[in-house]
Amino acid sequence: MPDLSLHSFPVAQRTVFFVSDGTGITAETFGHSLLSQFELRFKQIRMPFIDTVEKAHDAVMEINEACRKDGNRPIVFSTLVKSELSQIIRQADGLHMDLIQTFVEPLEQELGVKSTHTIGRSHNIADSEDYKNRIEAINFSLAHDDGQSHQNLEAADVILVGVSRSGKTPTSLYLAMQYGIKAANYPLIPEDFERGKLPSGLLPFRRKIFGLSIAPDRLAEVRNERRPGSKYAAIENCRYEVNEAEKMMRREGIRWLSSTTKSIEEIAAMILQEIRLNSRIS
């Protein structure tokens, strides 16, 4: 998800609500895609499982209260399936962005078929093959996080390598959760640079390896949040590790990219394109 609260952005007295009869993830994802186009800060509130009239009225009260406090209308992204609930939410004093009315109703007209209007249908997939594949991929990625295991690497779809805190773990989990991709990840450490070789357990799977790098100053910033003032986080050490990791990836012919200015979604899309996994998941 894009970071919509960067300190460099000017303050905006606007609250954004993501209202849904399910988890709210769809509304939030869509809303983030739009809001990321504006260099403003927003207070964001997810309102999941608004699936009764009573909950809808409570949501209206909260939206109206935000309007009163902010002095500006809140922005409301909604994925409510039931028109009865959607109509209640529309009574709130806000700018309403209704994904169902905007997209589903025109599709009904174009296709000549009524939608099911089933609450939470997009997440009701517990028995589907796709769901089982994603659960299996998540378990695989967790078991192979940060070089924990060399076992069963032949089952990996991709193996991410890079220095510590370059974005390997979140990318692995995102690939697993969104696409059912079995992703292992391994840190490149000073011992690897001294040997001038990849970890021995990865050598048989070189064709599956993809590298992540990161700008040294950003790496130092991230590491300082975890271990402030340590050698691990020192800018000189970060420069050394990044330089050595990129040299190794070039020498080994490993495809890689910098995660510095990219979202996880962008990183995952580029990895999928590079290793040509798109046909497997399309």
C-alpha distance (Angstrom), angle and dihedral (degrees) to the residues before:
residue distance angle dihedral
M1 . . .
P2 3.78 . .
D3 3.80 114.7 .
L4 3.80 104.9 -114.0
S5 3.80 96.4 179.7
L6 3.78 104.1 62.9
H7 3.78 112.5 158.5
S8 3.79 91.6 -128.9
F9 3.80 91.5 63.4
P10 3.81 119.1 95.5
V11 3.78 115.6 -108.0
A12 3.80 115.6 -97.8
Q13 3.79 120.4 -167.6
R14 3.77 92.6 -139.9
T15 3.79 129.9 121.4
V16 3.79 120.4 -156.1
F17 3.81 122.0 -153.9
F18 3.80 125.1 -161.9
V19 3.80 105.3 -159.3
S20 3.80 121.4 -170.8
D21 3.78 143.1 154.2
G22 3.81 86.6 -137.6
T23 3.79 133.0 36.9
G24 3.80 95.3 -46.8
I25 3.79 92.1 -128.3
T26 3.81 94.1 120.6
A27 3.81 93.3 49.9
E28 3.80 90.9 45.4
T29 3.80 94.1 48.7
F30 3.79 92.3 49.0
G31 3.80 91.9 44.9
H32 3.79 93.2 49.6
S33 3.81 90.4 51.6
L34 3.80 90.2 57.2
L35 3.80 98.9 38.0
S36 3.80 92.4 50.2
Q37 3.81 86.9 70.1
F38 3.81 89.9 68.8
E39 3.80 124.1 69.3
L40 3.78 93.5 -138.5
R41 3.78 135.9 110.3
F42 3.79 119.4 -116.6
K43 3.77 134.0 -170.9
Q44 3.81 103.8 -130.0
I45 3.80 126.0 -154.8
R46 3.80 124.6 -179.8
M47 3.83 115.7 -152.8
P48 3.82 106.7 -169.4
F49 3.82 129.3 179.7
I50 3.80 96.5 25.7
D51 3.80 90.3 162.3
T52 3.82 104.1 139.2
V53 3.79 135.4 59.6
E54 3.80 90.2 -116.1
K55 3.81 92.8 54.3
A56 3.80 90.5 47.1
H57 3.81 91.8 54.0
D58 3.81 90.1 48.0
A59 3.80 89.0 52.0
V60 3.80 90.3 51.8
M61 3.80 90.1 53.8
E62 3.81 91.7 51.5
I63 3.82 92.6 47.7
N64 3.80 91.3 49.1
E65 3.80 91.3 48.6
A66 3.82 90.1 53.2
C67 3.79 89.1 51.0
R68 3.78 90.6 52.2
K69 3.82 93.9 48.2
D70 3.81 96.8 43.0
G71 3.78 97.6 41.6
N72 3.81 87.3 -135.7
R73 3.78 132.6 85.4
P74 3.81 113.0 -97.9
I75 3.78 119.2 -123.9
V76 3.81 112.4 -118.5
F77 3.80 121.7 -159.9
S78 3.79 109.1 -168.9
T79 3.81 135.7 -172.3
L80 3.81 97.5 173.2
V81 3.80 110.2 150.4
K82 3.80 99.2 -165.3
S83 3.80 109.8 78.7
E84 3.82 89.7 -149.7
L85 3.80 91.0 62.2
S86 3.78 93.4 40.8
Q87 3.80 91.1 54.3
I88 3.80 90.5 53.1
I89 3.80 92.6 50.8
R90 3.80 89.7 49.3
Q91 3.80 88.5 62.5
A92 3.80 88.4 69.2
D93 3.78 118.5 99.3
G94 3.79 100.7 -107.2
L95 3.79 146.4 95.7
H96 3.81 103.0 -86.0
M97 3.80 122.2 -147.9
D98 3.82 104.4 -175.7
L99 3.80 110.8 -171.6
I100 3.82 93.7 -170.7
Q101 3.78 96.0 53.8
T102 3.77 92.8 39.2
F103 3.79 97.5 50.9
V104 3.81 113.4 9.2
E105 3.80 98.1 51.6
P106 3.84 94.4 50.9
L107 3.82 88.1 48.1
E108 3.81 90.4 52.4
Q109 3.79 89.3 54.3
E110 3.78 94.0 45.8
L111 3.82 95.3 45.7
G112 3.76 95.7 38.9
V113 3.80 89.5 -132.7
K114 3.79 130.4 108.7
S115 3.79 116.6 -123.8
T116 3.79 118.9 -120.2
H117 3.83 92.7 -113.7
T118 3.78 87.6 -150.4
I119 3.80 116.4 162.5
G120 3.79 113.2 -118.8
R121 3.80 93.1 0.0
S122 3.80 93.1 144.6
H123 3.81 89.8 60.3
N124 3.80 97.8 40.3
I125 3.79 94.5 97.8
A126 3.78 104.4 110.7
D127 3.81 92.2 126.3
S128 3.81 97.2 42.7
E129 3.79 124.0 108.9
D130 3.80 89.7 -126.3
Y131 3.80 91.4 57.1
K132 3.81 92.5 49.1
N133 3.80 90.3 49.4
R134 3.78 91.4 52.5
I135 3.81 93.1 49.5
E136 3.80 89.9 49.6
A137 3.80 90.7 48.5
I138 3.82 92.5 49.4
N139 3.81 91.0 51.6
F140 3.81 89.9 48.4
S141 3.80 93.0 49.8
L142 3.81 92.5 48.5
A143 3.82 91.5 49.3
H144 3.83 90.8 49.6
D145 3.79 98.5 41.5
D146 3.80 118.6 133.7
G147 3.81 93.9 -4.8
Q148 3.81 94.8 -58.6
S149 3.80 93.9 144.7
H150 3.79 139.5 20.0
Q151 3.80 91.7 -169.6
N152 3.79 122.0 115.6
L153 3.80 94.5 2.5
E154 3.79 88.6 146.7
A155 3.82 85.5 74.4
A156 3.81 92.6 57.3
D157 3.79 118.1 109.5
V158 3.80 91.1 -159.6
I159 3.81 137.1 2.5
L160 3.80 115.2 -150.3
V161 3.81 119.4 -152.5
G162 3.79 131.7 -177.1
V163 3.78 143.1 114.3
S164 3.78 119.4 -57.6
R165 3.85 113.1 -74.0
S166 3.80 96.2 16.8
G167 3.81 92.9 123.5
K168 3.80 102.9 -90.5
T169 3.81 99.4 131.0
P170 3.82 99.5 48.0
T171 3.79 90.5 44.2
S172 3.82 91.7 50.3
L173 3.79 92.1 50.7
Y174 3.79 92.8 44.8
L175 3.81 90.9 52.9
A176 3.80 89.7 49.2
M177 3.81 97.1 45.9
Q178 3.79 97.7 41.9
Y179 3.79 102.8 33.8
G180 3.80 108.7 15.7
I181 3.82 89.6 -115.7
K182 3.79 115.7 158.7
A183 3.79 102.7 -134.3
A184 3.78 125.5 178.6
N185 3.80 121.2 -171.3
Y186 3.79 133.1 -157.5
P187 3.80 130.3 -172.1
L188 3.79 119.7 -128.3
I189 3.80 105.8 -135.4
P190 3.85 135.6 -173.2
E191 3.83 90.9 -95.9
D192 3.81 89.0 60.1
F193 3.80 90.5 51.2
E194 3.81 91.9 49.2
R195 3.80 90.2 52.2
G196 3.77 90.9 42.6
K197 3.79 90.5 -138.0
L198 3.77 140.8 100.1
P199 3.83 117.1 -104.1
S200 3.79 105.6 -74.3
G201 3.80 93.6 -123.3
L202 3.79 90.5 63.2
L203 3.80 98.8 51.2
P204 3.83 96.2 87.7
F205 3.81 89.4 54.2
R206 3.80 100.0 46.8
R207 3.83 93.0 131.5
K208 3.82 89.9 61.0
I209 3.80 95.4 52.0
F210 3.80 122.5 109.6
G211 3.80 123.6 176.8
L212 3.79 133.1 -138.6
S213 3.80 122.5 -161.1
I214 3.80 132.9 177.5
A215 3.81 138.0 -162.4
P216 3.83 110.2 -88.8
D217 3.81 94.7 -127.2
R218 3.80 91.3 52.0
L219 3.81 90.1 46.2
A220 3.81 90.8 52.2
E221 3.80 89.7 50.5
V222 3.81 92.8 51.0
R223 3.80 93.9 45.0
N224 3.81 92.4 47.9
E225 3.79 88.5 59.6
R226 3.79 87.7 59.2
R227 3.82 102.3 34.5
P228 3.81 109.5 12.6
G229 3.78 116.2 -156.1
S230 3.82 94.6 5.2
K231 3.80 128.2 134.5
Y232 3.81 85.7 -118.7
A233 3.83 88.8 64.0
A234 3.82 98.5 37.0
I235 3.80 113.2 122.4
E236 3.83 91.8 -129.8
N237 3.81 90.9 55.3
C238 3.79 91.9 45.0
R239 3.81 90.9 51.9
Y240 3.80 90.1 49.7
E241 3.81 95.2 49.1
V242 3.81 95.0 44.9
N243 3.80 92.3 47.1
E244 3.81 93.0 48.3
A245 3.81 93.1 44.9
E246 3.80 92.9 51.2
K247 3.82 90.8 46.5
M248 3.81 89.7 51.8
M249 3.80 93.2 48.4
R250 3.81 91.4 50.1
R251 3.79 91.7 46.6
E252 3.81 92.5 48.5
G253 3.81 93.3 45.2
I254 3.81 92.4 -118.7
R255 3.79 118.1 162.0
W256 3.80 110.4 -125.1
L257 3.78 145.3 161.8
S258 3.79 138.6 -164.5
S259 3.80 115.6 -104.0
T260 3.82 93.1 -164.7
T261 3.79 99.9 106.9
K262 3.79 100.7 14.8
S263 3.80 130.6 98.2
I264 3.80 120.1 -128.8
E265 3.80 88.5 -107.2
E266 3.80 91.0 56.4
I267 3.80 93.1 45.6
A268 3.80 91.8 49.8
A269 3.81 92.8 48.2
M270 3.80 91.6 51.1
I271 3.80 92.0 47.9
L272 3.79 91.6 50.0
Q273 3.78 90.9 49.5
E274 3.78 94.1 46.5
I275 3.79 97.1 49.4
R276 3.81 91.1 39.5
L277 3.78 96.2 -124.1
N278 3.79 92.6 138.9
S279 3.80 93.1 94.0
R280 3.80 90.2 54.0
I281 3.80 94.3 56.3
S282 3.81 101.9 32.9
